[in-house]
Amino acid sequence: MRRDWAGLPGTTLVVLSSDVEGNSFSPFSTYSRSQYAPLGANDLVGEAYPLPEELEQDAELRELYPGGVPDTAVPALVLYPLG
């Protein structure tokens, strides 16, 4: 990805698809370094969770996740669309 994207102009719009069929699209807004855990056996659908160091440093954030982060969570780069 780094090689493919390195030569793109800085004005290149990044667009995210809402699903694999490409039924709708939205421009990229922001990203976060997070953790990702699949919901049930379907690893294609899941939830994003804060990083361990974020939870450790922020008591209010910990209150949002009283059950903690699932053991199945792995580091992830999460991309967020504008719409």
C-alpha distances in whole Angstrom, upper triangle without the diagonal:
4,5,5,6,8,11,11,15,15,17,15,16,13,15,15,17,20,20,19,22,20,24,23,20,20,18,16,19,18,16,17,17,19,20,20,23,24,27,29,28,25,22,20,23,23,24,22,24,24,23,26,27,27,30,32,32,33,36,36,32,33,36,34,33,36,35,32,29,29,28,25,23,20,18,15,13,15,15,18,19,22,24
4,6,5,6,9,10,14,14,17,15,16,14,17,18,20,23,23,22,25,24,27,26,23,22,20,17,19,18,16,18,17,20,21,22,25,26,29,32,31,28,25,23,25,25,26,23,25,25,23,26,27,27,30,31,31,32,36,35,32,34,37,34,33,37,36,33,30,30,30,27,25,21,18,16,14,16,16,19,20,23,26
4,6,5,7,10,13,15,17,15,17,16,19,20,22,25,25,24,26,25,28,27,24,24,22,20,22,21,20,21,21,23,25,25,28,29,32,34,33,31,27,26,28,28,29,27,29,28,27,30,30,31,33,35,35,36,40,39,36,38,40,38,37,41,40,37,33,33,33,30,28,24,22,20,18,20,19,22,23,26,28
4,6,7,8,12,13,15,13,15,13,16,17,19,22,22,21,23,21,25,24,21,21,19,18,20,20,19,21,21,24,25,25,28,28,31,33,32,29,26,24,26,27,28,26,28,29,28,31,31,31,34,36,36,37,40,39,36,38,40,38,37,41,40,37,33,33,33,30,28,25,23,20,18,19,18,21,21,23,26
4,6,5,9,10,12,10,12,11,14,15,18,21,22,21,23,21,24,23,20,19,16,15,17,17,16,19,19,22,24,24,27,28,31,33,33,30,27,24,26,27,27,25,27,27,26,30,30,29,32,34,34,34,38,37,34,36,38,36,35,39,38,36,32,33,33,30,27,24,22,19,16,17,16,18,19,21,23
4,6,9,10,13,11,14,13,17,19,21,25,26,25,27,25,28,26,23,22,19,17,19,19,18,20,20,24,26,26,29,31,34,36,36,33,30,28,29,30,29,27,29,28,27,31,30,30,33,35,34,35,39,38,35,37,40,37,37,41,40,37,34,35,35,32,29,26,23,21,18,20,18,21,21,23,26
4,7,9,11,10,14,14,17,20,22,26,27,26,28,25,28,27,23,23,20,19,21,21,21,23,24,27,29,29,33,33,36,39,38,35,32,30,32,32,32,30,32,32,31,34,34,33,37,38,38,38,42,41,38,40,43,40,40,44,44,41,37,38,38,36,33,30,27,24,21,23,21,23,23,24,27
4,6,8,7,10,11,14,17,20,23,24,24,25,23,25,24,20,19,16,16,18,18,19,22,23,26,28,28,32,32,35,38,37,34,31,29,30,31,31,29,31,30,30,34,33,33,36,38,37,37,41,40,37,39,41,39,39,43,42,40,36,37,38,35,32,29,26,23,20,21,19,20,20,21,24
4,5,6,9,11,15,18,21,24,26,26,27,24,27,24,21,19,16,16,18,18,20,23,24,27,30,30,34,34,37,40,40,36,34,31,32,33,32,30,32,32,31,35,34,33,36,39,37,38,41,40,37,40,42,39,40,44,44,41,38,39,40,37,34,32,29,26,22,22,20,21,20,21,23
4,6,9,10,14,17,21,24,26,26,28,24,27,24,20,18,15,14,15,15,17,20,22,25,28,29,32,33,36,39,39,36,33,31,31,31,30,28,30,29,29,32,32,30,34,36,34,35,38,37,34,37,39,37,37,41,41,39,36,37,38,36,33,30,27,24,20,21,18,19,18,18,22
4,6,9,12,16,19,22,25,25,26,23,25,22,18,16,13,13,14,15,18,21,23,26,29,29,33,34,36,39,39,36,33,31,31,31,31,28,30,30,30,34,33,32,35,37,36,36,39,37,35,38,39,37,38,41,42,39,37,38,39,37,34,32,28,25,22,21,18,18,17,17,20
4,6,10,13,16,19,21,22,23,19,22,19,15,14,11,11,13,15,16,20,22,25,27,27,31,31,33,36,36,33,30,27,28,29,28,27,29,29,29,33,33,31,34,37,36,35,39,37,34,37,39,36,36,40,40,38,35,36,37,35,32,29,27,23,20,19,16,17,15,16,18
4,6,10,13,16,18,19,20,17,18,16,12,10,7,8,10,12,15,18,21,23,26,25,28,29,31,34,34,31,28,25,25,26,26,24,27,27,28,32,32,30,32,35,34,34,37,35,32,35,36,33,34,38,38,36,33,34,35,33,30,28,26,22,18,17,14,14,12,12,14
4,7,10,13,15,16,18,14,17,14,10,9,6,5,9,10,12,15,18,20,22,22,25,25,27,30,30,27,24,21,22,23,22,21,23,24,25,29,29,27,30,33,32,31,34,32,29,32,34,30,31,35,35,33,30,30,32,29,26,24,22,18,15,14,10,11,9,11,13
4,7,10,12,13,14,11,13,10,6,5,4,5,9,11,13,16,19,20,22,21,24,24,25,28,28,25,23,20,20,21,21,20,23,24,25,29,30,28,30,33,33,32,34,32,29,32,33,30,30,34,34,32,29,30,31,29,26,24,23,19,16,14,10,10,8,9,11
4,6,9,10,12,9,11,9,5,5,6,6,10,11,12,15,17,18,19,18,20,20,21,25,25,21,19,16,16,17,18,17,20,22,23,27,28,26,28,31,31,30,32,30,27,30,31,27,27,31,31,29,26,26,28,25,23,22,20,16,14,12,8,8,6,9,10
4,5,7,8,5,7,6,4,7,9,10,13,15,15,18,20,20,21,19,20,19,20,23,23,19,18,14,15,16,17,18,21,23,25,29,30,28,30,33,33,32,34,32,29,31,32,28,28,32,31,30,27,27,28,25,23,23,22,18,16,14,11,11,9,11,11
4,7,8,7,7,6,6,8,11,11,14,15,15,18,20,19,20,17,19,17,18,21,21,17,17,13,12,14,15,16,20,22,24,28,30,28,28,32,32,31,32,30,27,29,30,26,26,29,28,28,25,25,27,24,22,22,21,18,17,14,11,10,9,11,10
4,6,6,7,7,9,11,14,14,17,18,18,20,21,21,20,17,18,16,17,19,19,15,15,11,11,14,16,17,21,23,25,29,31,29,30,33,34,33,34,32,29,30,31,27,27,30,29,28,25,24,26,23,22,22,22,18,17,15,14,13,12,15,13
4,5,8,10,11,14,16,16,19,20,20,21,23,22,22,19,19,17,18,20,19,15,14,11,12,15,18,19,23,25,27,30,32,31,32,35,36,35,37,35,32,33,34,30,29,32,31,30,27,26,27,24,22,22,22,19,18,16,15,16,15,18,17
4,6,9,11,14,17,18,21,23,22,25,26,26,25,22,23,20,21,22,21,18,18,14,15,18,21,22,26,29,30,34,36,34,35,39,39,38,40,38,34,36,36,33,32,35,34,33,30,29,30,27,26,26,26,23,22,20,18,18,17,19,17
4,6,7,11,13,15,18,20,20,23,25,25,25,22,23,21,22,24,24,20,19,16,16,19,21,22,26,28,30,33,35,33,34,38,38,37,39,37,34,35,36,32,32,35,34,33,30,30,31,28,27,26,26,22,21,19,16,16,14,16,15
4,7,11,14,16,19,21,22,24,26,26,26,24,25,23,23,25,25,21,21,17,17,20,21,23,26,29,31,35,36,34,35,39,39,38,39,37,34,35,36,32,32,35,34,34,31,31,33,30,28,28,28,24,23,20,18,17,14,16,14
4,7,11,13,15,18,19,22,25,25,25,23,24,23,23,26,26,22,22,18,18,20,21,21,25,27,30,33,35,32,33,37,37,35,37,35,32,34,34,30,31,34,34,33,30,30,32,30,28,27,27,23,21,18,16,14,11,12,10
4,7,9,12,15,16,20,22,23,24,22,24,23,24,27,27,23,22,18,18,20,20,20,24,26,28,31,33,30,32,35,35,34,36,33,30,33,33,30,30,34,33,32,30,30,32,29,27,26,25,21,19,16,13,12,9,10,8
4,6,9,12,14,17,20,21,23,21,24,23,24,27,28,24,23,20,19,20,20,19,22,24,26,30,30,28,30,33,33,31,33,31,28,31,31,28,29,32,32,31,29,29,31,29,26,26,24,20,18,15,11,9,6,6,6
4,6,10,12,16,19,20,23,22,25,25,26,29,30,26,25,21,21,21,21,20,23,23,25,29,29,27,29,32,32,30,33,30,28,31,31,28,29,33,33,31,29,30,32,30,27,26,24,20,17,14,10,9,6,6,7
4,6,8,12,15,17,19,19,22,23,24,28,28,25,23,20,20,20,19,17,20,20,22,25,26,24,26,29,28,27,30,28,25,28,29,26,27,30,31,29,26,27,29,27,24,23,20,17,13,11,7,6,4,6,9
4,7,11,14,16,19,19,22,23,25,28,29,26,24,22,21,20,18,16,18,18,20,24,24,21,24,27,26,24,27,25,22,25,26,23,25,28,29,27,25,27,29,27,24,23,20,17,13,11,8,6,5,5,9
4,7,11,13,16,17,20,22,23,27,28,26,23,21,20,19,17,14,16,15,17,20,20,18,20,23,22,21,24,22,20,23,24,21,22,26,27,25,22,24,26,25,21,20,17,14,11,9,6,5,7,8,11
4,7,9,12,13,17,19,21,24,26,23,20,19,18,16,15,12,13,12,14,17,17,15,18,21,20,20,22,21,18,21,23,20,20,24,24,22,19,21,23,21,18,16,13,10,7,5,4,6,9,11,14
4,6,9,11,15,17,20,23,24,22,19,19,18,15,13,10,10,9,10,14,14,12,14,17,17,16,19,18,15,17,20,17,17,21,21,19,16,18,20,19,15,14,11,8,6,5,7,8,12,14,17
4,7,10,13,16,19,22,23,22,19,18,18,15,13,10,9,8,7,11,11,10,13,15,16,16,19,19,15,17,20,18,17,21,20,17,15,17,17,16,13,11,7,6,5,6,9,11,15,18,20
4,7,10,13,16,19,20,19,16,16,15,12,10,6,6,5,5,9,10,9,11,14,15,15,17,17,13,14,17,15,14,17,17,14,11,13,14,13,9,8,6,5,6,7,10,12,16,18,20
4,7,10,13,16,17,16,13,14,13,10,8,6,5,6,6,9,11,11,11,14,16,16,18,18,14,14,17,15,13,16,15,12,9,10,11,9,6,5,4,5,8,8,12,14,18,21,22
4,7,10,13,14,13,10,11,10,7,6,5,6,9,10,12,15,14,15,17,19,19,21,20,16,16,19,16,14,17,15,13,9,9,10,8,5,5,6,6,9,8,12,14,17,20,21
4,7,9,11,10,8,10,9,5,6,7,8,11,12,14,17,17,16,19,21,21,22,21,18,17,19,16,13,16,14,12,8,7,8,6,4,7,9,9,12,12,15,17,20,23,23
4,6,7,6,5,7,6,4,6,9,11,15,16,17,21,20,19,22,25,24,25,24,21,20,21,18,16,18,16,15,11,9,10,7,8,9,12,12,14,14,16,18,20,23,23
4,6,6,7,8,6,5,7,10,12,16,18,19,23,22,21,24,26,25,25,24,21,20,21,18,16,17,15,15,12,10,12,10,10,13,16,15,17,16,18,19,21,24,23
4,6,7,10,9,8,11,14,16,19,21,22,25,25,23,26,29,28,28,27,24,23,23,21,18,19,16,16,14,11,12,10,12,15,18,18,21,19,22,23,25,28,27
4,6,9,9,10,13,16,18,21,22,24,27,27,26,28,31,30,31,30,27,26,27,24,21,23,19,19,17,13,14,11,13,15,18,18,21,20,23,24,26,29,28
4,5,6,8,12,15,17,21,22,24,27,27,26,29,31,30,31,30,27,26,27,24,22,23,21,20,17,15,15,12,13,15,18,17,19,18,20,21,23,26,25
4,5,7,10,12,15,18,19,21,24,24,24,26,29,28,29,28,25,24,26,23,21,23,20,19,16,13,14,10,11,12,14,13,16,15,17,19,21,24,24
4,7,10,12,16,19,20,23,26,25,25,28,30,29,30,29,25,26,27,24,22,24,22,21,18,16,17,13,13,13,15,13,15,14,15,16,18,21,21
4,7,10,13,17,19,21,24,23,23,26,28,27,28,26,23,23,24,20,19,21,19,19,16,14,16,13,13,14,15,13,15,13,14,15,17,20,19
4,7,10,14,16,18,21,20,19,22,24,23,24,23,19,19,20,17,15,18,16,15,12,11,13,11,10,11,13,12,13,12,14,14,17,20,19
4,7,10,13,15,18,16,16,19,21,20,20,19,16,16,17,13,12,15,14,13,10,10,13,11,9,11,12,11,12,10,13,13,16,18,18
4,7,9,12,15,13,13,17,18,17,18,17,13,14,16,13,11,15,14,12,9,10,13,11,8,10,9,8,9,8,11,11,15,17,18
4,7,9,12,10,9,13,14,13,15,14,10,11,13,10,9,12,12,9,7,9,11,11,8,9,9,9,11,10,13,14,17,20,21
4,6,8,6,6,10,11,10,12,12,8,9,12,10,9,13,13,10,8,11,13,14,10,11,10,10,11,11,14,15,18,20,22
4,6,5,7,9,10,11,13,14,11,11,14,13,12,15,15,11,9,12,13,13,10,10,8,9,11,12,15,17,20,23,25
4,5,5,6,9,10,12,14,11,10,14,14,12,14,13,10,9,12,12,13,11,11,10,12,15,16,19,20,24,26,28
4,5,5,6,9,11,13,11,11,15,15,14,16,16,13,12,15,16,17,14,14,12,14,16,17,20,21,25,27,29
4,5,5,6,9,10,8,9,12,12,12,14,15,12,12,15,17,18,15,15,13,14,15,15,18,19,22,24,26
4,5,5,7,9,6,5,9,10,9,11,12,9,10,13,15,17,14,15,14,16,17,17,20,21,24,26,27
4,6,7,10,9,8,11,13,12,13,14,11,12,16,16,19,16,17,16,18,20,20,23,24,27,29,31
4,7,9,9,9,12,13,14,15,17,14,15,19,20,22,19,19,18,19,20,21,23,24,27,28,30
4,6,5,6,9,10,11,13,15,13,14,18,20,22,19,20,19,20,20,20,22,22,25,26,28
4,5,5,6,9,10,11,14,12,14,18,20,23,20,22,21,22,23,22,25,24,28,28,30
4,5,5,7,9,10,14,13,15,19,21,23,20,22,21,22,23,21,23,22,25,26,27
4,5,5,7,9,12,10,12,15,18,20,17,19,18,18,19,18,20,19,23,23,24
4,5,5,6,9,8,10,13,16,18,16,18,18,19,20,20,22,22,25,26,27
4,5,5,9,9,12,15,18,20,18,21,21,22,23,22,24,23,26,27,27
4,6,9,9,11,14,17,18,16,19,19,19,20,19,21,20,23,24,24
4,5,5,7,10,13,15,13,16,17,18,19,18,21,20,24,25,25
4,5,9,11,14,17,16,19,20,21,23,22,25,24,27,29,29
4,7,8,11,13,13,17,18,20,22,21,24,24,28,29,29
4,7,9,12,11,14,15,17,19,19,22,23,26,28,29
4,6,8,7,10,12,14,16,16,19,20,24,26,27
4,5,6,9,12,14,17,17,20,22,25,28,28
4,6,8,12,14,18,18,22,24,27,30,31
4,6,10,12,16,16,20,22,25,28,29
4,7,9,12,13,17,19,22,25,26
4,6,10,12,15,18,21,25,26
4,7,10,13,16,20,23,24
4,6,10,13,16,19,21
4,7,10,13,17,19
4,7,10,13,15
4,7,10,12
4,7,9
4,6
4
